[in-house]
Amino acid sequence: MLKEPPRYSIAERDRRWNLARDLMDDEGVQALVVYGEHEMVYPAPYAPDTYFTNDRPGAIVVFPRDADPIVLVGTPMTIGDHIEAQRRGEATWITPGNMRVARHPEGVVQVLREHGLEQAAIGVLGIDPCPPWHFVPIMPHAYWAAMTEHLPHATFKGVYRPFYARTSAQSAEELAVLAYAAEAGEAVAHAMLTVARPGATDAEVCAAGTAEALRRGVMIAPMIINSGPGTISWGMPGWSYRPQAPRVLAEGDIVLAEVMCFYGMKETQHQVAIAIGEVHRDAVRAATVARASYEAGLQALRPGRRFGEVVEAMRAPLDEAGGWNVHPLIHALNPFGPVCGWGAGMRARPEAVSYGLITEVPTIGAEVPLAPGMSFSLEPNCVVGDHTVNLGGTVVVGDHEPVEHNPFTARLLQTEG
């Protein structure tokens, strides 16, 4: 029997709405326009709309300083969801009168006009970069053009950084939701370990993990998974975007995966590394270095430290070993924000001369201070030769020491060949 999952209270809604009003006061704006990306955009959704609605993602929220938020949705299907949720007594935060099927540029302009904001300063979520995946603003040009053209006397200001600063240190209710997702991620890793055997396919490993998450009522993004005796690849499997068969696992392979669990729009990440029988000595070396990087990250993840200090501490074992990281060693979660740089070693690959341009992604947000309640994906990975190993999971900054939610995946897992 699974335990009862946590839910949000009206007090959590009020806390978030008051946070929004405080943000508006501090930034000198009279309203927020919150752009939410359309649904099913995993593995990296941009969904600050749900932070204020506790509802189906994919809306645009217009939040006047002196009124409750108005939610613009794309189709009547979302209204149907809201009606059904109210019938069932579920925790809806938005009143029916504040929901409109008007997710389009004219709908945003109309709400701003109705609230007398034609000459106001307006904060916008969606016109600032949001690493690690949205390095350019995500709001479509049509919205920006309509707002600036039809409201020529209004001013618009990106507020993602102050939004991150206020929302990254999570409440007790949010941390309970996060912990539930993290527990599911551990169970996913256990399920994957039972299936990863010679003769099984990487698709079967995905299926076992996905089924376990769904059984617990936790959504899972399309899984990043790679396998082989040695690989420097990192991303979703080739068969997910190219017509080809899943890979059959063999003795000496390592299965590398990143599992992204979502519960209540809180995300946890889990780095699964499974050695099948005896693996190459460079893979063993990479795992040792990755574990050292993980431990260094734990030691550095303390309140008052800067994100860049954690990055430096985690990079030190890789530098000493002559390794490099194919994806971030650490990045913020809930919401996304600071991210460790990655990919520098790709330029040194012998194959690099065949490619037009290879650049690394730099560290972003090194100056951000750490505070209790902030969550991170602590995901050290190391490439030695042709062999990559990644470890880790979701870690929360505690009052004194970090809270490890996923110790199981913070080591190289082993199964018989």
N, C-alpha and C positions, 0 to 999 in steps of 0.2 A: 504494500500500500504506500503510495507516494504521499508526502506531507502536503498540507494545505498551502498553496502558493500565496505569497503576500500580495496585497492590493494597496492602492493609494487612497488616502482620506481627503475630505474636503479641506482639511487643514493644510495638506500638501498643495492643493490647488491655490489656496489663498497665499501660501508662502511664495509660490512661483509668480503669481500675479503681482504681489507686492514687490517682488524682486524686479519685475519688469517696470513698475512705476518708479522705483528707486533708480533704475538704470536711466530712464527717461529724464528724471530730475538731474542726475549727475552729468548726463551728456547734453543737456540743454535742448531736448527735443520734446515735441508735444504728442508724438504718436510713434508706434513701431509698425513697419510693414515687414512681415516675416514670411519669406519665401520657403515653401517646402517642396522638395523634389517629388516628382510623381512616384507612384507606388512601385514596388518590386525592382528597386535599383541596387540591390545588393551586388557586391559585398560592402559597398561604402555609401550608404544612404545619407543624404543631406536632409534632415527632418527636424529642424528646430520648431516647426509648427506643432508637432506632437507634445513638445515641452509645455505648451500653454493650453492644449486641447484635451490631452489624455484620450485621443481618439484616432481614427483611421488616418494614416499618413497620406500626404499628397495634397494638402490644403495650403492656401495663403491666408495668413492671419493679419488682420488690421486691428491694432490695439491702440485706441485713443487713450490719452493720459487720464481722462476723467470719465471713462466708460468701460464696460466689459468688452472683451475682444469679440470681433466679428469674424466669422470663419467663412471663407469662400472656397467651395468645393467644385469639383469638375463635372459630376454627373448626379442625377437623382439617386443612383445606387447608394451613395454615401448617406443621403437623407434616410433611405430605407434602413441602413445599418443603425443609424441613430434612433429611429423609431423603435426598432426591435430591441435595442439596448435599453431604452426607457421602459418598454414593456416588461423586460426581465429584471428590472431594478439594478442594472449595472451602473458603474460609477461614471456617468457622463458629466462633464464640466460645463458644456456650452448649452445654453437654453435654445430651444427651437427657433425663437425669433431672431437669434443672432447667427443663424446659418443660412447661407444663400448658395444656390447653384449659379455661381458667377466667378469661377476661377478663370478670369481673363483680364487683360489690362484695363478695359473699361470698368470692370467690376471694382477693381482697386481704386481707381480714380473716383468713382461714384461714392464709395464709402468715405473717402477723405473729404470730399465736398460736403457730404451730409453732416459731417462733424465740424464744419467750418475751418478746415485745415488748409485752405487754398494758399495761405501765405505763411504757413507754419514751417518749423524745422522738424524733419521727419527722419527717424532712425530706421535703417534698413538692414535686415539680415538676408544676405544673398548677393551683395555687391563687394564683399571682401573675399580674399582667398581663404580657403579652409583646408589646410593640409591634413593628412598626407596625400589625398587624392585630388582635391579640388584646388589646384594651384592658381586658377583664374576664377573670377567670379562666376557663380553658377546661375544667377538669375538671367533668363533670356532677355535679349535686347528689346524685344517688343514691349515688355513691362517697363523697362527703364525709359524707353522712348516715349511711351504714353504718359508716364508720370511727369517727366520733365517738359513735355510739349503741352499737355493740358493743364498743368499746374505750374506755369512759368514763374510765379512769385514764391513758390515753396522752395525750400532747400532740403537736400537729401544727404544723409551722412551714414557711412558704414559703421556699424556698431558691433561687429562680430567679436573683436578683441575684448571690449568690456563685458559682452555677453558671456564669453568663455570665462573671464575672470570671476564672474558672479555665480556661474552655474557649475563649474568644475569641482568645487568643494561641495559634495553632495550631502543631503539630509539623511537622517536615520532611516526614513522610509525608503529613500532611493537606494541606500546601501543594502537594505534587506532584499530589494528587487534584484540588485546586482548579484548578491550572494546566491540567490536562487538560480540565476542564469549560469553562474560559475559552477555550481554544484552539478547542473546538467552537463556542462562541458566536461567535467571530470568523468561522468558516466559515459559520455560519448567516446572519450579516449579509451576507456576500458573495453567498450564494445568493439572498437576498431582493432584493439590488440588481439581479441579472440579470433578475429577473422584473417588477420595478416599472416598467411602461410604460403609456402610454395604451391603454385597451382591456382590460387585465388587471384582474382583481378583487383586492380585498384578501385574499380567501380564497386565491387562487392564490399571493399573496406569502407568506401563512402556510404554505401547503402546501410551498413550496420550502424555506423555512427549517426547518420541522419534519422534512422528509425528510432534510436534511443532518445534523441532530442525531442522528436515529435511525440513520443510516448509520454514525455514529461510536460507536454504543453509548451515547449520552447521552440521557437522558430530557429532555423539554421540557414545561413547564407550558403550559396554555392561554394563548395569546399575547395580550398587551395590544396592540391595534392600532387606530389611528384614521387617517383620511385626509380630505383635502379641501383646497380653496384656503385655508381658515382654520378652525381648530377649537379649542375649549377643553375638549373631551371627553378623558377619560383612563380607559380601562378596556377590557375585552374587547369585541369588536365586537358590534353589536346583533344580528346574525344568530346569535350563539352562545346568546342567551337569549330572543329574540323571533322569531317566524316571519316572516322577510323575506329578501330577496335580498342577497348580498354587494354591496358598493359597487364600481362600475366606476371605475377611475382615469382621470384626464384631465390634459391639459397644465395646468401651474400648480399641481397638487396637491403637498402634502407628505404622505408616509406616515410616521407616527410609531408606533413599536413598542417594547415592552419584552419582551425575550426572556429567559426564566429557564431556565437549563440545570442539570440535576442529574446528578451522577456520584458514586456512593458516598455519597449523601445530603449532599454538599457542593454548594452553590448558587452559581452566578455569574449576574450580571444584565448585560444589554447593551441600551443605549438606541440604537435604530436610527432615524435621521431621513434620509429620502430625498426630495430635491427633484426633481420631474419637470419638466424644462424650466425656464423662467423663472418664479419665484415672487414673491409680493407683497413689497414693500419692508419691510413690518412683519415678515414672516417672516425676511427676511435680517437685520434688526435683532435679532430675538429670538435667532437663531442666534449672532450676534456676542456678545451678552450672555451666553448660555449657555456659550459657549466661555471667556469671561473668568472666569465663575464656576468652571468646571472647573479652569482654571489656578490660580485663587486657592485652591481646595480642595487641589490638589496641593502647593502651597507650605506650606499649614498642616498637612497630614497628616504630622506628625512625632512621634516618641516623646516622651512627657512633656507634650505639649500636651493640652488638654481638648477633648472632642468639641464643646462649645459654641463654642470658638474657631474651629473649622473651619466651623461653621454661620455664624458672624458674617462670616467672610472670604468665604464663598460668596454670602451675601446682599448684600454691598456692591455688586457690579456691577448687581444687579437694582434695588436702591434708587436708585442713581444714574440708571438709565435709566427709572425709573417703571414697571418691570415687576413681575410677581409670579409665584409658582410654584404650578402646579396639582397637583403631587405633590412628595414630598420631594426636596430637593437632594442629600441623602446619608442613608444609613441603614446600620446594621450588618448584616452577614451572618455566618452560621455561628458562633454562632446569632444570631437576631434580637435586637435590644436598642435602643441609642440610635437616635433618628430625628429628623431635622430637621422642624420644623413646616411645614404647607402649607395652602393654600386661602384665605388671608386676602383675596386680591383678588376672590374670588367675590362677596363682599358688595357690592362697588362696581359690579357688573354692572347694567345697566339692568333686566335680567330679574329681579333679586333681589327686587324689591318684590312679585312674584307668589308668592313662596315663604314658608312659615310661619316657618322659622328657618334661618339659615345661620351656622354658626360655623366657625372655623378649628381645625385640629389643632395643638396647641402642640408645641414641641420637648421631647423626653423624653430624659433621660440626658445633659444638657449637662455635668454634672460628671464624667463618666467619663473617666479618663486613657487616652491612647493608648499602645500597646505594640507592639513588633515582632511580626508574625504575625497581627495583627488584620485582618480583611477587611471591606471596605465596598463598597456600590454607590454610586459617585460619579456621580450622575445629575442634573446641573444642568438645569433647564428654565426657560424664561421665556415669559411671555405678554405680548405687545405688541398692544393692541387686541383683535382677534379671532383672533390668530395665536399658536400655541404651537410652540416647538421644544425638543426634549429631546436631550441628548447624553450620552455617557459609557459607563462600564462598570465592571468590578470592579478594585479597587485594594487592595493589601495594604500595611500599614505596614511599612516596612523598618527596618533598623538605623539608617540615616541618612536615606535618601530613599525615597519611596513606590515600589512596584513596580506599574507600569501593565500590566495584562494585556490591555487592549482598546483600544489607541490608534486602531484603525480606526473604531470607533463614537464616538470622542470628537470628531467633527467632523460637519458637515452633508455628507451624501453627495449626489452629483449624478448624475442620469441624463438622457438626452436625451428631449425631449418628442416 
